[in-house]
Amino acid sequence: MSNLPSASFKIDANFGTGATGDIQDIRDLAISAQRSGFNAIWSSEAKHDPFLPLLVAAEATSTLTVGTSIAVAFARSPMTLAQTAYDLQSLTKGRFVLGLGSQVKPHIQRRFSMPWSEPAPRMREYVQALKAIWSAWQEGTPLRFVGEHYKHTLMTPFFAPDSHPYGPPPVYVAAVGSVMTKVAGEVADGVILHGFTTRRYIKEVSLPAVSAGLKQGDREEGACAISLMGFVVSGDTSEEMDRAAAAVRQQIGFYGSTPAYRPVLELHGWGELADTLSGLAREGGDAWATMGEHIPDTVLEQFAVIAPRNELAEAITQRFEGVLDRFSFYVPYQVANGFWDPVVRDLRA
């Protein structure tokens, strides 16, 4: 590594995203992550429940933060999720972070069979409901939360958990667009920026939205941590680099086909690419597998940090120092266990 100073942001690991996610491996992954110097391990709600693996990860470690990135908020009642998160905060002795995401309308309605409405106002209310419930448990305040979407006005002693010394967990909210990002700044302890983003989008859209939310909530700058699970293209050989690039192109294409993520492409003047990817999604079938072929180098370079493994720490630091509070590797391709350890050491050097 060059004379570039060590990264000031936290470095986190992921479980259940991209090519990582065999639930039987979570114990070993967590132990390895702590030993390697990672600050946290995040579990996603994809092929597995987002919470259960974290129990194993927390039991196997002593300093590693464990969190969801993300759990689908609108698939659950705030009361149900409040209890799960409160218990995890107690069981992990204060090492749990509740990361929430809205998901998109088809999944909420057709996969989870739950109601849908404008996601940003609902998410604001959801986080406020969680905090009201936790306040009732932790501080003994009467539960009187009445909103447009959620109402929680009954809490009897039999169902109220005992307060514990670790307090409620921090809440992070996943966001792409400026409206949800503003909500995160207004009510959450952190924002989880989607991997489908660029440094320019973060600087010009995401960070100003967080600042606007902080002002709206009468909160101080820095009260909402900025976290990113960022695309990385890396390897030790040209073949490994090509394989990684192909996998990341495909993932970018998949996300780019979703209308909710279109503003990221439009900011860069790539509206026609968004149209192409959306058309492939509508076509369905084998067309899904061709999306990556439509992602040119200029687009890939904006979305992903691209560098050989021995140069990756410097590339990550150059792109995100002064921008992020937390960074984790989004790699939709297989790498050996411990592959990122030297990169983490370089980032800490």
C-alpha positions in Angstrom: 0.0 0.0 0.0 1.1 3.6 -0.6 1.6 6.4 1.9 -2.2 6.9 1.9 -3.4 6.9 5.6 -5.5 4.2 6.9 -9.3 4.4 6.3 -11.2 6.1 9.0 -14.5 4.3 8.2 -15.4 0.9 9.7 -15.0 -2.2 7.6 -17.8 -4.7 7.7 -18.4 -8.2 6.4 -21.6 -9.6 4.8 -23.5 -12.8 5.1 -26.3 -13.8 2.8 -25.7 -11.4 0.0 -24.4 -12.2 -3.5 -22.4 -15.4 -3.4 -22.0 -15.5 0.4 -24.7 -17.2 2.3 -24.5 -20.9 3.3 -26.2 -20.8 6.7 -24.1 -23.6 8.0 -21.0 -21.5 7.6 -22.1 -18.5 9.7 -20.2 -19.5 12.8 -16.9 -19.9 11.0 -17.5 -16.7 9.0 -18.2 -14.7 12.1 -15.1 -16.0 13.9 -13.0 -15.3 10.9 -14.4 -11.8 10.5 -13.6 -10.9 14.1 -10.1 -12.4 13.8 -9.4 -10.5 10.6 -10.3 -7.1 12.0 -13.8 -6.6 10.6 -16.0 -4.3 12.7 -19.3 -6.0 12.0 -21.0 -8.7 10.1 -24.3 -8.0 8.4 -27.0 -10.6 7.6 -29.5 -10.0 4.7 -33.0 -11.2 4.2 -32.6 -13.2 1.0 -32.4 -17.0 1.0 -32.4 -17.1 4.9 -34.0 -15.5 7.9 -32.0 -12.4 8.6 -32.0 -12.7 12.4 -31.3 -16.4 13.3 -27.8 -16.5 11.8 -26.9 -13.5 14.0 -27.6 -15.4 17.2 -24.9 -17.9 16.1 -22.5 -15.1 15.0 -22.9 -13.2 18.3 -22.4 -16.4 20.4 -19.2 -17.2 18.5 -17.7 -13.7 18.9 -17.1 -11.1 21.6 -16.5 -7.8 19.9 -18.1 -8.1 16.5 -21.1 -6.0 15.8 -24.0 -8.0 14.2 -26.8 -6.5 12.2 -29.4 -6.9 9.5 -28.7 -5.4 6.2 -31.5 -5.6 5.6 -34.6 -7.1 7.3 -37.8 -6.3 5.4 -39.8 -3.9 7.7 -43.1 -4.0 5.9 -43.3 -7.8 6.0 -43.7 -7.5 9.8 -45.6 -5.7 12.5 -43.5 -3.1 14.4 -44.4 -4.9 17.6 -43.1 -8.2 16.3 -39.9 -6.7 15.1 -39.4 -4.6 18.2 -39.4 -7.7 20.3 -37.0 -9.6 18.1 -34.6 -6.7 18.0 -34.9 -5.9 21.7 -34.1 -9.5 22.6 -31.1 -9.6 20.2 -29.7 -6.4 21.7 -29.9 -8.0 25.1 -28.5 -11.4 24.0 -25.6 -9.8 22.1 -24.9 -7.4 25.0 -25.4 -4.3 23.0 -23.7 -5.5 19.7 -26.9 -5.5 17.5 -27.9 -3.1 14.8 -31.4 -3.3 13.3 -31.1 -2.5 9.6 -34.5 -2.1 7.9 -35.5 -1.9 4.2 -38.8 -1.3 2.5 -38.5 -3.8 -0.4 -40.5 -3.0 -3.5 -44.3 -3.2 -4.0 -44.5 -6.6 -5.8 -42.6 -8.4 -3.1 -44.5 -6.8 -0.2 -47.9 -7.5 -1.8 -47.3 -10.8 -3.7 -44.5 -12.5 -1.8 -45.3 -11.4 1.8 -49.0 -10.7 1.3 -48.8 -7.5 3.2 -50.2 -4.0 2.6 -48.3 -1.4 0.6 -48.4 2.4 0.6 -45.9 5.1 -0.1 -42.8 3.6 1.5 -41.0 6.7 2.9 -43.9 8.0 5.1 -44.6 4.4 6.2 -40.9 3.8 7.1 -40.8 7.1 9.1 -43.8 5.9 11.1 -42.4 2.4 11.4 -39.2 3.6 13.1 -41.2 6.0 15.3 -43.4 3.1 16.4 -40.4 1.0 17.2 -38.9 3.7 19.4 -42.2 4.2 21.2 -42.5 0.5 21.9 -38.9 0.3 23.2 -39.5 3.4 25.3 -42.4 1.7 27.0 -40.3 -1.4 27.8 -37.0 0.4 28.7 -38.4 3.4 30.5 -41.9 2.4 31.5 -43.6 5.2 29.5 -47.2 4.5 28.5 -47.5 3.0 25.0 -49.6 5.6 23.1 -48.4 5.5 19.5 -51.1 6.4 16.9 -50.1 6.9 13.3 -51.7 6.6 9.9 -50.4 3.1 9.3 -49.6 1.7 12.8 -51.3 2.0 16.1 -49.9 0.6 19.3 -51.8 1.5 22.5 -51.9 -1.7 24.5 -49.0 -3.0 26.6 -49.7 -5.1 29.7 -47.0 -6.2 32.2 -47.3 -9.8 31.2 -46.1 -9.0 27.7 -43.6 -6.2 28.4 -40.0 -7.4 28.4 -37.8 -6.3 31.3 -35.6 -3.3 30.7 -31.9 -4.2 30.2 -28.6 -2.3 30.5 -28.0 -2.2 26.7 -31.0 -0.2 25.8 -32.8 -0.3 22.4 -30.6 -1.1 19.3 -29.6 1.5 16.8 -31.8 1.5 13.7 -30.5 1.9 10.2 -32.7 2.5 7.2 -31.8 1.3 3.7 -32.3 3.9 1.0 -31.7 4.7 -2.6 -33.8 7.7 -3.5 -33.6 11.1 -1.8 -37.0 10.8 -0.1 -36.2 7.7 1.9 -32.7 8.9 2.5 -34.1 12.0 4.1 -36.4 9.9 6.3 -33.2 8.0 7.5 -31.6 11.3 8.4 -34.7 12.4 10.2 -35.4 9.4 12.4 -32.7 6.7 12.1 -29.3 6.2 13.6 -27.8 5.3 10.2 -28.6 5.0 6.5 -27.6 1.9 4.5 -26.9 3.1 1.0 -27.8 0.6 -1.7 -24.9 -1.0 -3.6 -26.5 0.4 -6.7 -25.0 3.8 -6.3 -21.9 5.8 -7.3 -19.7 8.3 -5.5 -21.3 11.1 -7.5 -24.8 10.0 -6.5 -23.8 9.8 -2.9 -22.2 13.2 -2.9 -24.9 15.0 -4.9 -28.1 13.2 -3.8 -27.6 11.0 -0.7 -25.6 13.1 1.6 -27.6 16.3 1.0 -30.8 14.3 1.7 -29.4 13.0 5.0 -28.5 16.5 6.0 -32.0 17.7 5.1 -33.5 14.9 7.2 -31.2 15.8 10.2 -32.4 19.4 9.9 -36.0 18.2 9.7 -35.6 16.1 12.8 -33.7 18.9 14.6 -30.7 16.6 14.9 -27.0 17.3 14.8 -24.8 16.5 11.8 -23.2 13.1 12.3 -26.3 11.7 14.1 -27.0 9.4 11.1 -24.1 7.1 10.1 -23.5 6.6 6.4 -23.0 2.9 5.5 -22.5 1.4 2.1 -22.3 -2.2 0.9 -20.2 -1.3 -2.2 -19.5 -3.3 -5.3 -15.9 -4.5 -5.6 -14.2 -6.1 -8.6 -10.9 -7.7 -7.5 -8.7 -10.7 -7.8 -5.1 -11.8 -8.1 -5.1 -12.7 -11.8 -6.6 -11.3 -14.9 -8.9 -14.3 -15.1 -10.2 -13.6 -11.6 -10.6 -9.9 -12.4 -12.6 -10.8 -15.5 -14.8 -13.2 -13.6 -15.5 -10.7 -10.9 -16.3 -8.0 -13.4 -18.8 -10.2 -15.2 -20.6 -11.0 -12.0 -20.8 -7.4 -10.9 -22.0 -6.3 -14.4 -24.8 -8.8 -14.1 -25.8 -7.5 -10.7 -25.7 -3.9 -11.8 -27.9 -4.9 -14.8 -30.4 -6.6 -12.5 -30.7 -3.6 -10.2 -30.8 -1.2 -13.1 -33.8 -2.9 -14.6 -35.9 -1.8 -11.5 -37.7 1.5 -11.9 -37.0 2.5 -8.2 -33.2 2.6 -9.0 -33.5 4.5 -12.3 -32.6 7.9 -10.8 -29.0 6.7 -10.2 -28.6 6.0 -13.9 -30.4 9.2 -14.9 -28.0 11.3 -12.9 -25.2 10.1 -15.1 -27.2 10.5 -18.3 -27.8 6.8 -18.7 -31.5 6.8 -19.2 -31.4 4.8 -22.4 -29.5 2.1 -20.5 -32.3 2.0 -17.9 -34.8 1.6 -20.7 -32.9 -1.3 -22.2 -32.6 -3.1 -18.9 -36.3 -2.5 -18.1 -37.2 -4.0 -21.5 -35.1 -7.1 -20.7 -36.9 -7.5 -17.4 -40.3 -7.3 -19.1 -39.1 -9.9 -21.6 -38.1 -12.2 -18.8 -36.9 -15.8 -19.3 -33.3 -16.0 -20.7 -33.2 -12.2 -21.1 -32.3 -11.8 -17.4 -29.0 -13.6 -18.0 -28.0 -11.1 -20.7 -28.3 -7.9 -18.6 -24.7 -7.8 -17.7 -23.7 -7.7 -21.3 -25.3 -4.3 -21.6 -23.1 -2.7 -18.8 -20.1 -1.0 -20.5 -16.8 -0.3 -18.8 -17.7 3.4 -18.1 -20.8 2.3 -16.1 -19.0 -0.5 -14.2 -16.2 1.9 -13.2 -18.7 4.3 -11.6 -20.5 1.6 -9.6 -17.6 -0.6 -8.5 -14.2 -0.2 -7.0 -11.9 -2.0 -9.4 -8.4 -3.0 -8.5 -6.2 -6.1 -8.0 -6.3 -7.3 -4.4 -2.9 -5.9 -3.5 -4.1 -2.4 -4.6 -7.7 -2.6 -3.4 -7.4 -1.0 0.0 -5.9 2.1 -1.5 -8.6 2.3 -4.2 -11.4 1.9 -1.6 -9.9 4.6 0.6 -9.4 7.0 -2.3 -13.0 6.7 -3.3 -14.8 6.8 0.1 -12.6 8.5 2.7 -14.5 11.4 4.1 -17.7 10.1 2.6 -18.6 7.0 4.5 -18.7 5.8 8.2 -19.0 2.1 7.3 -18.1 0.1 4.2 -18.6 -3.5 3.3 -17.7 -5.6 0.3 -20.6 -6.4 -2.1 -19.2 -9.3 -4.2 -21.7 -11.4 -6.1 -19.0 -14.0 -6.9 -17.2 -16.7 -4.9 -14.0 -16.0 -3.1 -12.1 -18.2 -0.7 -12.7 -17.7 3.1 -10.2 -15.1 4.3 -9.8 -13.6 0.8 -10.4 -10.1 2.0 -8.2 -10.4 5.1 -5.1 -8.7 3.6 -7.3 -5.9 2.2 -8.7 -5.3 5.7 -5.1 -5.3 7.2 -4.1 -2.7 4.5 -7.1 -0.5 5.3 -6.1 -0.6 9.0 -2.4 -0.1 8.3 
